[in-house]
Amino acid sequence: MKQQTELHPAATPCSQQTGTGPAAAQAITVQGVDPAQHPDSTAVLQFVIRPDEIIVTALLVMGTIRKVEQRWQRRTRNSWALAGGPPLFDFEKAAVSPDVADFLDRAGVPITVANMLPRRPTGAAGEAIAAAAQEVAGTGEKRQ
């Protein structure tokens, strides 16, 4: 079964770029990484994978701080839509370097990892589980 992705270029923002200095270093951060600690050279590639959202972030610090982020949202059980960021990191290779852009494009979006994560049950699923539990409990009492 193929994964379906939908791209929405109209909702695609450009990369976030800032200048230099301590204020700029604090303005752009990635979870657990402080660019101010290594102001001359740092590259951070981060995947945050949740059952209904995938965030791929590239942060490059080489004198200036450059950050490009893709956000994917689950549309249906088998389809995902680009909710923000460039459809390909190659479009932002001037910001994060051709090597980083190529690496992230070849790595792809980890949809299979997101699909293996359990999702929160819906209200109907919760009711069905409760009804099944009551039925099992009721069945157990009749057998006594």
PyMOL CGO cylinders between C-alpha atoms (Angstrom):
from pymol import cmd
from pymol.cgo import CYLINDER

trace = [
    CYLINDER, 0.00, 0.00, 0.00, 1.41, 3.39, -0.97, 0.3, 1, 1, 1, 1, 1, 1,
    CYLINDER, 1.41, 3.39, -0.97, 1.49, 6.32, 1.42, 0.3, 1, 1, 1, 1, 1, 1,
    CYLINDER, 1.49, 6.32, 1.42, -0.42, 9.30, 0.07, 0.3, 1, 1, 1, 1, 1, 1,
    CYLINDER, -0.42, 9.30, 0.07, 0.97, 12.76, 0.67, 0.3, 1, 1, 1, 1, 1, 1,
    CYLINDER, 0.97, 12.76, 0.67, -0.63, 16.02, -0.26, 0.3, 1, 1, 1, 1, 1, 1,
    CYLINDER, -0.63, 16.02, -0.26, 1.42, 19.14, -0.81, 0.3, 1, 1, 1, 1, 1, 1,
    CYLINDER, 1.42, 19.14, -0.81, 0.03, 22.61, -0.30, 0.3, 1, 1, 1, 1, 1, 1,
    CYLINDER, 0.03, 22.61, -0.30, 2.56, 25.08, -1.76, 0.3, 1, 1, 1, 1, 1, 1,
    CYLINDER, 2.56, 25.08, -1.76, 0.36, 28.07, -0.91, 0.3, 1, 1, 1, 1, 1, 1,
    CYLINDER, 0.36, 28.07, -0.91, 0.72, 27.25, 2.79, 0.3, 1, 1, 1, 1, 1, 1,
    CYLINDER, 0.72, 27.25, 2.79, 4.45, 26.64, 2.49, 0.3, 1, 1, 1, 1, 1, 1,
    CYLINDER, 4.45, 26.64, 2.49, 6.51, 29.24, 4.34, 0.3, 1, 1, 1, 1, 1, 1,
    CYLINDER, 6.51, 29.24, 4.34, 10.15, 29.94, 3.53, 0.3, 1, 1, 1, 1, 1, 1,
    CYLINDER, 10.15, 29.94, 3.53, 12.98, 29.08, 5.85, 0.3, 1, 1, 1, 1, 1, 1,
    CYLINDER, 12.98, 29.08, 5.85, 13.45, 31.01, 9.04, 0.3, 1, 1, 1, 1, 1, 1,
    CYLINDER, 13.45, 31.01, 9.04, 16.71, 32.93, 8.98, 0.3, 1, 1, 1, 1, 1, 1,
    CYLINDER, 16.71, 32.93, 8.98, 18.09, 35.27, 11.59, 0.3, 1, 1, 1, 1, 1, 1,
    CYLINDER, 18.09, 35.27, 11.59, 21.19, 37.31, 12.10, 0.3, 1, 1, 1, 1, 1, 1,
    CYLINDER, 21.19, 37.31, 12.10, 24.04, 36.85, 14.51, 0.3, 1, 1, 1, 1, 1, 1,
    CYLINDER, 24.04, 36.85, 14.51, 24.58, 37.75, 18.14, 0.3, 1, 1, 1, 1, 1, 1,
    CYLINDER, 24.58, 37.75, 18.14, 23.30, 36.49, 21.49, 0.3, 1, 1, 1, 1, 1, 1,
    CYLINDER, 23.30, 36.49, 21.49, 19.71, 37.63, 20.90, 0.3, 1, 1, 1, 1, 1, 1,
    CYLINDER, 19.71, 37.63, 20.90, 19.62, 35.80, 17.57, 0.3, 1, 1, 1, 1, 1, 1,
    CYLINDER, 19.62, 35.80, 17.57, 21.01, 32.62, 19.13, 0.3, 1, 1, 1, 1, 1, 1,
    CYLINDER, 21.01, 32.62, 19.13, 18.24, 32.64, 21.71, 0.3, 1, 1, 1, 1, 1, 1,
    CYLINDER, 18.24, 32.64, 21.71, 15.55, 33.39, 19.11, 0.3, 1, 1, 1, 1, 1, 1,
    CYLINDER, 15.55, 33.39, 19.11, 15.96, 30.04, 17.30, 0.3, 1, 1, 1, 1, 1, 1,
    CYLINDER, 15.96, 30.04, 17.30, 16.23, 26.84, 19.26, 0.3, 1, 1, 1, 1, 1, 1,
    CYLINDER, 16.23, 26.84, 19.26, 15.61, 23.15, 18.79, 0.3, 1, 1, 1, 1, 1, 1,
    CYLINDER, 15.61, 23.15, 18.79, 14.54, 20.90, 21.65, 0.3, 1, 1, 1, 1, 1, 1,
    CYLINDER, 14.54, 20.90, 21.65, 17.52, 20.24, 23.89, 0.3, 1, 1, 1, 1, 1, 1,
    CYLINDER, 17.52, 20.24, 23.89, 19.98, 22.30, 21.81, 0.3, 1, 1, 1, 1, 1, 1,
    CYLINDER, 19.98, 22.30, 21.81, 21.27, 25.76, 22.63, 0.3, 1, 1, 1, 1, 1, 1,
    CYLINDER, 21.27, 25.76, 22.63, 22.99, 27.33, 19.59, 0.3, 1, 1, 1, 1, 1, 1,
    CYLINDER, 22.99, 27.33, 19.59, 24.61, 29.89, 21.89, 0.3, 1, 1, 1, 1, 1, 1,
    CYLINDER, 24.61, 29.89, 21.89, 26.76, 27.07, 23.34, 0.3, 1, 1, 1, 1, 1, 1,
    CYLINDER, 26.76, 27.07, 23.34, 28.43, 26.50, 19.93, 0.3, 1, 1, 1, 1, 1, 1,
    CYLINDER, 28.43, 26.50, 19.93, 28.04, 29.78, 18.03, 0.3, 1, 1, 1, 1, 1, 1,
    CYLINDER, 28.04, 29.78, 18.03, 30.61, 28.97, 15.32, 0.3, 1, 1, 1, 1, 1, 1,
    CYLINDER, 30.61, 28.97, 15.32, 29.59, 25.56, 14.01, 0.3, 1, 1, 1, 1, 1, 1,
    CYLINDER, 29.59, 25.56, 14.01, 26.67, 23.35, 14.86, 0.3, 1, 1, 1, 1, 1, 1,
    CYLINDER, 26.67, 23.35, 14.86, 24.32, 21.28, 12.73, 0.3, 1, 1, 1, 1, 1, 1,
    CYLINDER, 24.32, 21.28, 12.73, 21.24, 19.75, 14.32, 0.3, 1, 1, 1, 1, 1, 1,
    CYLINDER, 21.24, 19.75, 14.32, 18.87, 17.42, 12.48, 0.3, 1, 1, 1, 1, 1, 1,
    CYLINDER, 18.87, 17.42, 12.48, 15.83, 16.46, 14.50, 0.3, 1, 1, 1, 1, 1, 1,
    CYLINDER, 15.83, 16.46, 14.50, 12.81, 14.23, 13.90, 0.3, 1, 1, 1, 1, 1, 1,
    CYLINDER, 12.81, 14.23, 13.90, 9.86, 14.56, 16.28, 0.3, 1, 1, 1, 1, 1, 1,
    CYLINDER, 9.86, 14.56, 16.28, 7.45, 11.74, 15.52, 0.3, 1, 1, 1, 1, 1, 1,
    CYLINDER, 7.45, 11.74, 15.52, 3.99, 11.56, 17.03, 0.3, 1, 1, 1, 1, 1, 1,
    CYLINDER, 3.99, 11.56, 17.03, 1.03, 9.42, 15.92, 0.3, 1, 1, 1, 1, 1, 1,
    CYLINDER, 1.03, 9.42, 15.92, -0.64, 12.36, 14.13, 0.3, 1, 1, 1, 1, 1, 1,
    CYLINDER, -0.64, 12.36, 14.13, 2.27, 14.74, 13.47, 0.3, 1, 1, 1, 1, 1, 1,
    CYLINDER, 2.27, 14.74, 13.47, 5.83, 14.58, 12.18, 0.3, 1, 1, 1, 1, 1, 1,
    CYLINDER, 5.83, 14.58, 12.18, 8.24, 17.51, 12.50, 0.3, 1, 1, 1, 1, 1, 1,
    CYLINDER, 8.24, 17.51, 12.50, 11.58, 17.42, 10.69, 0.3, 1, 1, 1, 1, 1, 1,
    CYLINDER, 11.58, 17.42, 10.69, 13.94, 20.25, 11.68, 0.3, 1, 1, 1, 1, 1, 1,
    CYLINDER, 13.94, 20.25, 11.68, 17.33, 21.28, 10.32, 0.3, 1, 1, 1, 1, 1, 1,
    CYLINDER, 17.33, 21.28, 10.32, 19.28, 23.88, 12.31, 0.3, 1, 1, 1, 1, 1, 1,
    CYLINDER, 19.28, 23.88, 12.31, 22.60, 25.08, 10.96, 0.3, 1, 1, 1, 1, 1, 1,
    CYLINDER, 22.60, 25.08, 10.96, 24.82, 27.49, 12.89, 0.3, 1, 1, 1, 1, 1, 1,
    CYLINDER, 24.82, 27.49, 12.89, 27.87, 28.76, 11.01, 0.3, 1, 1, 1, 1, 1, 1,
    CYLINDER, 27.87, 28.76, 11.01, 28.19, 32.40, 11.98, 0.3, 1, 1, 1, 1, 1, 1,
    CYLINDER, 28.19, 32.40, 11.98, 24.45, 32.87, 11.39, 0.3, 1, 1, 1, 1, 1, 1,
    CYLINDER, 24.45, 32.87, 11.39, 21.61, 30.70, 12.58, 0.3, 1, 1, 1, 1, 1, 1,
    CYLINDER, 21.61, 30.70, 12.58, 19.44, 29.08, 9.94, 0.3, 1, 1, 1, 1, 1, 1,
    CYLINDER, 19.44, 29.08, 9.94, 16.46, 26.85, 10.63, 0.3, 1, 1, 1, 1, 1, 1,
    CYLINDER, 16.46, 26.85, 10.63, 14.21, 25.02, 8.19, 0.3, 1, 1, 1, 1, 1, 1,
    CYLINDER, 14.21, 25.02, 8.19, 11.31, 22.91, 9.39, 0.3, 1, 1, 1, 1, 1, 1,
    CYLINDER, 11.31, 22.91, 9.39, 8.77, 20.59, 7.78, 0.3, 1, 1, 1, 1, 1, 1,
    CYLINDER, 8.77, 20.59, 7.78, 5.51, 19.80, 9.57, 0.3, 1, 1, 1, 1, 1, 1,
    CYLINDER, 5.51, 19.80, 9.57, 3.37, 16.88, 8.45, 0.3, 1, 1, 1, 1, 1, 1,
    CYLINDER, 3.37, 16.88, 8.45, -0.15, 16.24, 9.76, 0.3, 1, 1, 1, 1, 1, 1,
    CYLINDER, -0.15, 16.24, 9.76, -2.09, 13.00, 9.47, 0.3, 1, 1, 1, 1, 1, 1,
    CYLINDER, -2.09, 13.00, 9.47, -5.19, 13.48, 7.30, 0.3, 1, 1, 1, 1, 1, 1,
    CYLINDER, -5.19, 13.48, 7.30, -6.59, 9.97, 7.37, 0.3, 1, 1, 1, 1, 1, 1,
    CYLINDER, -6.59, 9.97, 7.37, -5.35, 6.59, 8.51, 0.3, 1, 1, 1, 1, 1, 1,
    CYLINDER, -5.35, 6.59, 8.51, -3.11, 6.28, 5.43, 0.3, 1, 1, 1, 1, 1, 1,
    CYLINDER, -3.11, 6.28, 5.43, -2.50, 9.82, 4.24, 0.3, 1, 1, 1, 1, 1, 1,
    CYLINDER, -2.50, 9.82, 4.24, -0.40, 12.74, 5.40, 0.3, 1, 1, 1, 1, 1, 1,
    CYLINDER, -0.40, 12.74, 5.40, -0.40, 16.39, 4.34, 0.3, 1, 1, 1, 1, 1, 1,
    CYLINDER, -0.40, 16.39, 4.34, 2.41, 18.91, 4.47, 0.3, 1, 1, 1, 1, 1, 1,
    CYLINDER, 2.41, 18.91, 4.47, 1.19, 21.46, 7.02, 0.3, 1, 1, 1, 1, 1, 1,
    CYLINDER, 1.19, 21.46, 7.02, 4.20, 23.78, 6.85, 0.3, 1, 1, 1, 1, 1, 1,
    CYLINDER, 4.20, 23.78, 6.85, 7.67, 24.15, 5.46, 0.3, 1, 1, 1, 1, 1, 1,
    CYLINDER, 7.67, 24.15, 5.46, 9.18, 23.27, 2.12, 0.3, 1, 1, 1, 1, 1, 1,
    CYLINDER, 9.18, 23.27, 2.12, 7.98, 20.11, 0.33, 0.3, 1, 1, 1, 1, 1, 1,
    CYLINDER, 7.98, 20.11, 0.33, 11.66, 19.26, -0.23, 0.3, 1, 1, 1, 1, 1, 1,
    CYLINDER, 11.66, 19.26, -0.23, 14.64, 20.44, 1.79, 0.3, 1, 1, 1, 1, 1, 1,
    CYLINDER, 14.64, 20.44, 1.79, 16.41, 20.92, -1.55, 0.3, 1, 1, 1, 1, 1, 1,
    CYLINDER, 16.41, 20.92, -1.55, 14.29, 24.08, -1.99, 0.3, 1, 1, 1, 1, 1, 1,
    CYLINDER, 14.29, 24.08, -1.99, 16.08, 25.48, 1.08, 0.3, 1, 1, 1, 1, 1, 1,
    CYLINDER, 16.08, 25.48, 1.08, 19.61, 24.25, 0.34, 0.3, 1, 1, 1, 1, 1, 1,
    CYLINDER, 19.61, 24.25, 0.34, 20.89, 27.83, 0.37, 0.3, 1, 1, 1, 1, 1, 1,
    CYLINDER, 20.89, 27.83, 0.37, 19.81, 28.06, 4.01, 0.3, 1, 1, 1, 1, 1, 1,
    CYLINDER, 19.81, 28.06, 4.01, 20.93, 24.69, 5.38, 0.3, 1, 1, 1, 1, 1, 1,
    CYLINDER, 20.93, 24.69, 5.38, 23.56, 23.64, 2.80, 0.3, 1, 1, 1, 1, 1, 1,
    CYLINDER, 23.56, 23.64, 2.80, 23.20, 21.23, -0.11, 0.3, 1, 1, 1, 1, 1, 1,
    CYLINDER, 23.20, 21.23, -0.11, 24.62, 18.33, 1.94, 0.3, 1, 1, 1, 1, 1, 1,
    CYLINDER, 24.62, 18.33, 1.94, 22.11, 18.70, 4.79, 0.3, 1, 1, 1, 1, 1, 1,
    CYLINDER, 22.11, 18.70, 4.79, 19.22, 19.22, 2.36, 0.3, 1, 1, 1, 1, 1, 1,
    CYLINDER, 19.22, 19.22, 2.36, 20.22, 16.14, 0.35, 0.3, 1, 1, 1, 1, 1, 1,
    CYLINDER, 20.22, 16.14, 0.35, 20.55, 14.02, 3.51, 0.3, 1, 1, 1, 1, 1, 1,
    CYLINDER, 20.55, 14.02, 3.51, 17.11, 14.98, 4.82, 0.3, 1, 1, 1, 1, 1, 1,
    CYLINDER, 17.11, 14.98, 4.82, 15.42, 14.51, 1.45, 0.3, 1, 1, 1, 1, 1, 1,
    CYLINDER, 15.42, 14.51, 1.45, 16.94, 11.05, 1.10, 0.3, 1, 1, 1, 1, 1, 1,
    CYLINDER, 16.94, 11.05, 1.10, 16.01, 10.16, 4.70, 0.3, 1, 1, 1, 1, 1, 1,
    CYLINDER, 16.01, 10.16, 4.70, 12.36, 10.85, 3.88, 0.3, 1, 1, 1, 1, 1, 1,
    CYLINDER, 12.36, 10.85, 3.88, 9.43, 11.36, 6.18, 0.3, 1, 1, 1, 1, 1, 1,
    CYLINDER, 9.43, 11.36, 6.18, 9.26, 8.58, 8.81, 0.3, 1, 1, 1, 1, 1, 1,
    CYLINDER, 9.26, 8.58, 8.81, 5.60, 7.74, 8.19, 0.3, 1, 1, 1, 1, 1, 1,
    CYLINDER, 5.60, 7.74, 8.19, 6.01, 4.05, 9.09, 0.3, 1, 1, 1, 1, 1, 1,
    CYLINDER, 6.01, 4.05, 9.09, 7.37, 5.00, 12.51, 0.3, 1, 1, 1, 1, 1, 1,
    CYLINDER, 7.37, 5.00, 12.51, 4.39, 7.31, 13.12, 0.3, 1, 1, 1, 1, 1, 1,
    CYLINDER, 4.39, 7.31, 13.12, 2.02, 4.55, 11.98, 0.3, 1, 1, 1, 1, 1, 1,
    CYLINDER, 2.02, 4.55, 11.98, 3.39, 2.10, 14.56, 0.3, 1, 1, 1, 1, 1, 1,
    CYLINDER, 3.39, 2.10, 14.56, 2.76, 4.52, 17.45, 0.3, 1, 1, 1, 1, 1, 1,
    CYLINDER, 2.76, 4.52, 17.45, -0.57, 4.01, 19.23, 0.3, 1, 1, 1, 1, 1, 1,
    CYLINDER, -0.57, 4.01, 19.23, -3.09, 6.77, 18.71, 0.3, 1, 1, 1, 1, 1, 1,
    CYLINDER, -3.09, 6.77, 18.71, -5.43, 8.13, 21.32, 0.3, 1, 1, 1, 1, 1, 1,
    CYLINDER, -5.43, 8.13, 21.32, -8.78, 6.37, 21.21, 0.3, 1, 1, 1, 1, 1, 1,
    CYLINDER, -8.78, 6.37, 21.21, -11.73, 8.36, 19.92, 0.3, 1, 1, 1, 1, 1, 1,
    CYLINDER, -11.73, 8.36, 19.92, -14.89, 8.80, 21.97, 0.3, 1, 1, 1, 1, 1, 1,
    CYLINDER, -14.89, 8.80, 21.97, -16.62, 6.03, 20.02, 0.3, 1, 1, 1, 1, 1, 1,
    CYLINDER, -16.62, 6.03, 20.02, -13.67, 3.68, 20.56, 0.3, 1, 1, 1, 1, 1, 1,
    CYLINDER, -13.67, 3.68, 20.56, -13.72, 4.40, 24.29, 0.3, 1, 1, 1, 1, 1, 1,
    CYLINDER, -13.72, 4.40, 24.29, -17.45, 3.65, 24.45, 0.3, 1, 1, 1, 1, 1, 1,
    CYLINDER, -17.45, 3.65, 24.45, -16.99, 0.42, 22.48, 0.3, 1, 1, 1, 1, 1, 1,
    CYLINDER, -16.99, 0.42, 22.48, -14.18, -0.68, 24.80, 0.3, 1, 1, 1, 1, 1, 1,
    CYLINDER, -14.18, -0.68, 24.80, -16.31, 0.11, 27.87, 0.3, 1, 1, 1, 1, 1, 1,
    CYLINDER, -16.31, 0.11, 27.87, -19.30, -1.77, 26.41, 0.3, 1, 1, 1, 1, 1, 1,
    CYLINDER, -19.30, -1.77, 26.41, -17.11, -4.77, 25.63, 0.3, 1, 1, 1, 1, 1, 1,
    CYLINDER, -17.11, -4.77, 25.63, -15.69, -4.71, 29.15, 0.3, 1, 1, 1, 1, 1, 1,
    CYLINDER, -15.69, -4.71, 29.15, -19.21, -4.64, 30.62, 0.3, 1, 1, 1, 1, 1, 1,
    CYLINDER, -19.21, -4.64, 30.62, -20.28, -7.50, 28.36, 0.3, 1, 1, 1, 1, 1, 1,
    CYLINDER, -20.28, -7.50, 28.36, -17.30, -9.58, 29.38, 0.3, 1, 1, 1, 1, 1, 1,
    CYLINDER, -17.30, -9.58, 29.38, -17.94, -8.75, 33.03, 0.3, 1, 1, 1, 1, 1, 1,
    CYLINDER, -17.94, -8.75, 33.03, -21.64, -9.62, 32.59, 0.3, 1, 1, 1, 1, 1, 1,
    CYLINDER, -21.64, -9.62, 32.59, -20.77, -12.89, 30.81, 0.3, 1, 1, 1, 1, 1, 1,
    CYLINDER, -20.77, -12.89, 30.81, -18.43, -13.82, 33.65, 0.3, 1, 1, 1, 1, 1, 1,
    CYLINDER, -18.43, -13.82, 33.65, -21.19, -13.35, 36.25, 0.3, 1, 1, 1, 1, 1, 1,
    CYLINDER, -21.19, -13.35, 36.25, -23.64, -15.59, 34.38, 0.3, 1, 1, 1, 1, 1, 1,
    CYLINDER, -23.64, -15.59, 34.38, -21.21, -18.51, 34.38, 0.3, 1, 1, 1, 1, 1, 1,
    CYLINDER, -21.21, -18.51, 34.38, -21.09, -18.73, 38.16, 0.3, 1, 1, 1, 1, 1, 1,
]
cmd.load_cgo(trace, "trace")
